[in-house]
Amino acid sequence: MNRPDTSTDASAPPPAVGFWEAFRFWLKLGFISFGGPAGQISIMHQELVESRRWISERRFLHALNYCMVLPGPEAQQLATYIGWLLHRTRGAIAAGTLFVLPSLLILIGLSWIYVAFGETPLVSGLFYGIKPAVTAIVVQAAHRIGARALKNGVLWAIAAAAFVAIFALDLPFPAIVAGAAAIGYVGGRVAPGKFAAGGGHGQAATSGSRALIDDDTPTPEHARFTWPRLARVLVVGALLWLVPMGLLAALCGSEHTLTQMGWFFTKAALLTFGGAYAVLPYVYQGAVGHFGWLTATQMIDGLALGETTPGPLIMVVTFVAFVGGYGKAVFGPDSLFLAGAAAALLVTWFTFLPSFVFILLGGPLVETTHDDLKFTAPLTAITAAVVGVILNLALFFGYHVLWPQGLTGRFDWLSALIALGAALALFRFKQNVIHVIAACAVLGLVLKTLA
C-alpha cells in the first residue's frame, strides 16, 4: 500500500486532508476490505491511525465503541463516522457508500452468473466444495464470538437459552434479541459484574505522533450537538425511508415482492447486533421460510459469495434480493436481470440507510465527551444470545450440506470430509477464509468431475 512519508516531523500533525484525497482512500478501502469486521477495522487502524495519522488511537477507539453498540456493520459505520469527522455530511456519505459500492457491483455480477449459469458443471462443482467450507466458517464464527463474549456462567446460560429458543421452539430472532436485552437490563442492575463488557478489537501501541484529529483536538463545529441539527437529521432520515417505501406501496402494492423486501430488510438492518452472522437466521426465516425468495441451498451459496467479496458480510442481502427479484420475475420474464439488479439496489438502500442515520444522529452526542464509552448490559446479553443463534445456523447449514435429500436420504461423506478439512485449516492452521473457500471450491470441482 502506498503510504505518505510522515518521518519528517512526527511530533507535528499531518497537513489537512482534502475531500478528494479522502475520497480516493475510501474508494480503495472498498476494494481491499476483506477479512470481515476485524480485518476491515485492522486495515483502517493501520492506514488512518498508524500510517496517515488522520485520527488518534483514542479517538479511533472512541468512535469504534459507539459503532459497536449500534445495529449494523460496525466497520462500515466506523468509516462513515471518520469520514463525517473529516468532511461533514458529504464525507460521511462518501466513506460509507464507497465502503459497500464495490461489493454491491461485484455481487450483482456474481449473482447473475450464479442464477443464469449455476446449473453448468463448472459452477455446480465449485459450489459443491464451497458449501461444506461455509459450514466450517460459521462454526468458527460461533467459536470466535463465544470465546470473546461468554465470560461467565450467566452469559453461557443466555447463549444456551437462545439456542433452544430458535432451534427447538422456532422463536423469531427479534423475540430472542428482545428477551436477551430485557435479561441484560435487569441483570445489569442485579448483578452488574456478570454483564460487564469485555474485549473489543484490541489496541495498538501508540507511537507518540500527533494526528490530524488528536486526543485534544477540539470537536469541529459541524460535530457539535444542537437540537435543530438533530431534528434535521431525523426528518431527512425519515423521508429517505418513507418516500421510496411509499412509492413502492403506491405503485406496486403492499404485497408486491419489492415492497415486502424493503420492509423486511429495514427490520433486518435494525436487528443486526453482533455482526452479520447474528442476523442471518432472521434473514433465513423470512427470505427462505416465509417469502420463498430463495432456497436453503441458495442461501448457503450466497453466504459463500459474501465471504469471498470485499465489504461487510451483511452484503449477502444483495445476493438474497437479486435471486428473489430474478426468481419472482418482478418486471416480467423478459427483464430478469433488471429485476434482480433493481431488487439488489433497493435492499442495499434499506439495509444501509439506518447506519448513516445512526452516525449522523448520534455522532454529535458521542463527540460531547471523549471518555471511553461503556458497553451496556443489554448489549452484552444480546451478544451472548447471538452465540447460540449462530450455533443453530451452523447446524442448519450442516444439515443441508451433509444430508442434501433430508435425513432419510444418503449421508454425503465427501462433503463431510471437505468440511472437516476446512475446519482443520481454520482452527488448527489459522488459514485465511478466502484461501480456504478457494481451496475447497477447487477440490469440489475435481470431485464432481471425477464422479
ZIJO-V987990 format. One record per residue. N is the residue number from 0. SS is DSSP state (helix for helix, strand for strand, loop for the rest). PHI is phi in whole degrees, -180 to 180 (999 if undefined). PSI is psi in whole degrees, -180 to 180 (none if undefined). Layout:
N	SS	PHI	PSI
N	SS	PHI	PSI
//
This chain:
0	loop	999	140
1	loop	-76	130
2	loop	-127	141
3	loop	-69	153
4	loop	-81	112
5	loop	-111	18
6	loop	-84	-11
7	loop	-68	-45
8	loop	-152	87
9	loop	-69	-19
10	loop	-79	-16
11	loop	-99	146
12	loop	-68	154
13	loop	-67	165
14	loop	-67	161
15	loop	-57	145
16	loop	-97	123
17	loop	-74	158
18	helix	-60	-43
19	helix	-75	-27
20	helix	-65	-45
21	helix	-65	-39
22	helix	-57	-45
23	helix	-63	-38
24	helix	-66	-45
25	helix	-63	-35
26	helix	-66	-45
27	helix	-62	-42
28	helix	-59	-38
29	helix	-61	-28
30	helix	-91	-18
31	helix	-113	7
32	loop	-84	64
33	loop	-90	171
34	loop	95	11
35	helix	73	-179
36	helix	-59	-40
37	helix	-62	-45
38	helix	-65	-41
39	helix	-66	-41
40	helix	-67	-37
41	helix	-62	-42
42	helix	-62	-46
43	helix	-65	-39
44	helix	-63	-45
45	helix	-63	-44
46	helix	-76	-48
47	helix	-87	-33
48	helix	-93	-51
49	helix	-84	-45
50	helix	-89	-58
51	loop	-85	-23
52	loop	57	43
53	loop	-78	-26
54	strand	-148	147
55	loop	-79	163
56	helix	-56	-47
57	helix	-67	-42
58	helix	-68	-36
59	helix	-61	-50
60	helix	-69	-32
61	helix	-61	-47
62	helix	-65	-41
63	helix	-62	-42
64	helix	-59	-41
65	helix	-64	-44
66	helix	-64	-31
67	helix	-75	-19
68	loop	-91	-2
69	loop	-93	150
70	loop	-70	147
71	loop	114	173
72	loop	-74	113
73	helix	-65	-32
74	helix	-67	-44
75	helix	-66	-39
76	helix	-68	-36
77	helix	-64	-43
78	helix	-61	-42
79	helix	-61	-43
80	helix	-63	-48
81	helix	-67	-39
82	helix	-60	-38
83	helix	-67	-43
84	helix	-60	-39
85	helix	-77	-44
86	helix	-140	36
87	helix	62	-154
88	helix	-64	-40
89	helix	-66	-31
90	helix	-68	-39
91	helix	-64	-45
92	helix	-65	-42
93	helix	-64	-49
94	helix	-64	-48
95	helix	-68	-38
96	helix	-71	-46
97	helix	-68	-21
98	helix	-66	-30
99	helix	-111	-17
100	helix	-61	-48
101	helix	-59	-42
102	helix	-63	-40
103	helix	-60	-50
104	helix	-66	-41
105	helix	-64	-43
106	helix	-70	-33
107	helix	-62	-44
108	helix	-64	-46
109	helix	-66	-37
110	helix	-65	-39
111	helix	-66	-43
112	helix	-59	-41
113	helix	-64	-49
114	helix	-77	-29
115	helix	-84	-33
116	helix	-128	15
117	loop	-65	-20
118	loop	-87	-2
119	loop	-72	151
120	helix	-56	-37
121	helix	-62	-52
122	helix	-68	-44
123	helix	-65	-36
124	helix	-66	-43
125	helix	-61	-45
126	helix	-73	-22
127	helix	-62	-36
128	helix	-84	-28
129	helix	-72	-39
130	helix	-60	-46
131	helix	-62	-35
132	helix	-63	-40
133	helix	-63	-40
134	helix	-59	-45
135	helix	-65	-36
136	helix	-65	-40
137	helix	-68	-39
138	helix	-60	-43
139	helix	-62	-38
140	helix	-63	-43
141	helix	-61	-42
142	helix	-66	-43
143	helix	-66	-46
144	helix	-70	-39
145	helix	-63	-41
146	helix	-63	-31
147	helix	-86	-34
148	helix	-96	-33
149	loop	-91	85
150	loop	-93	-11
151	loop	-156	174
152	helix	-63	-32
153	helix	-64	-45
154	helix	-69	-34
155	helix	-62	-41
156	helix	-65	-39
157	helix	-64	-42
158	helix	-62	-44
159	helix	-65	-42
160	helix	-64	-39
161	helix	-65	-40
162	helix	-62	-47
163	helix	-63	-40
164	helix	-62	-41
165	helix	-90	-32
166	helix	-81	-49
167	loop	-93	-38
168	loop	-97	-11
169	loop	57	38
170	loop	-73	146
171	loop	-68	150
172	helix	-58	-42
173	helix	-58	-37
174	helix	-66	-37
175	helix	-67	-42
176	helix	-62	-45
177	helix	-63	-42
178	helix	-64	-43
179	helix	-65	-41
180	helix	-63	-41
181	helix	-64	-43
182	helix	-61	-44
183	helix	-65	-39
184	helix	-61	-47
185	helix	-71	-46
186	helix	-63	-33
187	helix	-64	-23
188	helix	-96	-33
189	helix	-82	-44
190	loop	-138	72
191	helix	-58	-30
192	helix	-65	-29
193	helix	-75	-20
194	helix	-116	18
195	loop	-68	136
196	loop	-74	149
197	loop	-135	176
198	loop	72	-150
199	loop	131	-169
200	loop	-97	3
201	loop	91	157
202	loop	-124	140
203	loop	-93	154
204	loop	-67	136
205	loop	-82	149
206	loop	-95	-8
207	loop	89	-9
208	loop	-72	144
209	loop	-82	148
210	loop	-110	162
211	loop	-59	-47
212	strand	-106	94
213	loop	-96	177
214	loop	-55	-40
215	loop	-102	11
216	loop	-68	127
217	loop	-61	148
218	loop	-62	127
219	loop	-62	157
220	helix	-57	-41
221	helix	-70	-15
222	helix	-99	6
223	loop	-82	143
224	loop	-77	131
225	loop	-141	147
226	helix	-65	-41
227	helix	-59	-40
228	helix	-66	-42
229	helix	-58	-44
230	helix	-65	-40
231	helix	-63	-44
232	helix	-63	-43
233	helix	-61	-45
234	helix	-67	-48
235	helix	-64	-44
236	helix	-61	-42
237	helix	-64	-41
238	helix	-67	-38
239	helix	-65	-22
240	helix	-91	-44
241	helix	-68	-40
242	helix	-63	-55
243	helix	-65	-36
244	helix	-67	-40
245	helix	-65	-41
246	helix	-64	-42
247	helix	-61	-46
248	helix	-66	-39
249	helix	-73	-42
250	helix	-85	-35
251	helix	-109	-25
252	loop	99	153
253	loop	-68	-22
254	loop	-95	1
255	loop	-69	150
256	helix	-57	-44
257	helix	-66	-40
258	helix	-65	-44
259	helix	-64	-38
260	helix	-63	-45
261	helix	-58	-45
262	helix	-71	-43
263	helix	-65	-44
264	helix	-80	-18
265	helix	-65	-46
266	helix	-63	-41
267	helix	-61	-40
268	helix	-63	-33
269	loop	-82	-4
270	loop	-115	6
271	loop	-82	59
272	loop	-85	136
273	loop	85	12
274	loop	98	172
275	helix	-64	-35
276	helix	-61	-30
277	helix	-69	-35
278	helix	-91	-11
279	helix	-59	-39
280	helix	-60	-37
281	helix	-67	-42
282	helix	-62	-41
283	helix	-62	-47
284	helix	-57	-42
285	helix	-83	-54
286	helix	-70	-37
287	helix	-94	-53
288	helix	-76	-43
289	helix	-93	-54
290	loop	-89	-24
291	loop	69	35
292	loop	-72	-26
293	loop	-157	170
294	loop	-93	169
295	helix	-61	-41
296	helix	-63	-42
297	helix	-64	-34
298	helix	-63	-42
299	helix	-64	-44
300	helix	-61	-39
301	helix	-64	-39
302	helix	-64	-38
303	helix	-63	-43
304	helix	-64	-40
305	helix	-63	-35
306	helix	-70	-26
307	loop	-102	7
308	loop	-116	157
309	loop	-70	168
310	loop	95	174
311	loop	-67	148
312	helix	-64	-24
313	helix	-62	-13
314	helix	-63	-7
315	helix	-57	-24
316	helix	-63	-26
317	helix	-63	-43
318	helix	-64	-46
319	helix	-57	-46
320	helix	-68	-42
321	helix	-62	-48
322	helix	-63	-41
323	helix	-65	-47
324	helix	-65	-40
325	helix	-66	-48
326	helix	-68	-35
327	helix	-83	-7
328	loop	49	56
329	loop	-66	-19
330	loop	-111	16
331	loop	99	164
332	loop	-68	-15
333	loop	-95	-1
334	loop	-132	49
335	helix	-69	-44
336	helix	-63	-43
337	helix	-61	-40
338	helix	-63	-46
339	helix	-65	-45
340	helix	-65	-41
341	helix	-64	-43
342	helix	-63	-41
343	helix	-63	-44
344	helix	-64	-42
345	helix	-63	-47
346	helix	-67	-38
347	helix	-62	-40
348	helix	-59	-53
349	helix	-70	-26
350	helix	-75	-39
351	helix	-100	-15
352	helix	-55	-46
353	helix	-58	-34
354	helix	-62	-44
355	helix	-64	-43
356	helix	-64	-42
357	helix	-60	-41
358	helix	-69	-48
359	helix	-69	-28
360	helix	-79	-47
361	helix	-93	-18
362	helix	-53	-51
363	helix	-60	-33
364	helix	-68	-39
365	helix	-66	-38
366	loop	-74	-6
367	loop	-70	-18
368	loop	-142	146
369	loop	-108	15
370	loop	-72	157
371	loop	-64	136
372	loop	-74	148
373	loop	-100	138
374	loop	-71	138
375	loop	-81	154
376	helix	-61	-41
377	helix	-59	-39
378	helix	-65	-39
379	helix	-60	-43
380	helix	-67	-39
381	helix	-62	-43
382	helix	-61	-39
383	helix	-64	-43
384	helix	-62	-34
385	helix	-58	-35
386	helix	-61	-45
387	helix	-64	-37
388	helix	-67	-42
389	helix	-67	-37
390	helix	-61	-40
391	helix	-63	-39
392	helix	-62	-40
393	helix	-63	-42
394	helix	-65	-38
395	helix	-62	-47
396	helix	-65	-45
397	helix	-59	-40
398	helix	-60	-48
399	helix	-73	-24
400	helix	-83	-43
401	helix	-86	-27
402	loop	-125	72
403	loop	-62	-24
404	loop	-100	13
405	loop	94	171
406	loop	-63	-23
407	loop	-80	-13
408	loop	-88	-173
409	loop	-77	153
410	loop	-86	127
411	loop	-86	91
412	helix	-71	-27
413	helix	-66	-43
414	helix	-63	-37
415	helix	-63	-40
416	helix	-67	-40
417	helix	-64	-44
418	helix	-62	-41
419	helix	-64	-43
420	helix	-64	-40
421	helix	-64	-42
422	helix	-63	-41
423	helix	-63	-43
424	helix	-65	-38
425	helix	-76	-48
426	helix	-82	-46
427	helix	-85	-43
428	loop	-106	1
429	loop	54	42
430	loop	-76	154
431	loop	-65	140
432	helix	-58	-44
433	helix	-64	-39
434	helix	-64	-40
435	helix	-65	-45
436	helix	-63	-43
437	helix	-62	-45
438	helix	-64	-42
439	helix	-68	-35
440	helix	-63	-45
441	helix	-63	-42
442	helix	-62	-42
443	helix	-63	-40
444	helix	-64	-42
445	helix	-64	-47
446	helix	-63	-42
447	helix	-67	-34
448	helix	-69	-39
449	helix	-78	-23
450	loop	-69	none
//
